[in-house]
Amino acid sequence: MQNGVCFDAKCSAFWCKTQGEMVLNAVQFAAKRKALRINIR
């Protein structure tokens, strides 16, 4: 995380939202891959 990029509340809220969506997408993708691996067995 870089310092001094954006200090206002709107920007930090947007950053948190986009980071949260990226994390959720990664978790869902990992869960799908895990489910596929289980199904193959």
Secondary structure, DSSP 8 states (H G I E B T S, - for coil): --TTS--SHHHHHHHHHHHHHHHHHHHHHHHHHHHHHHHH-
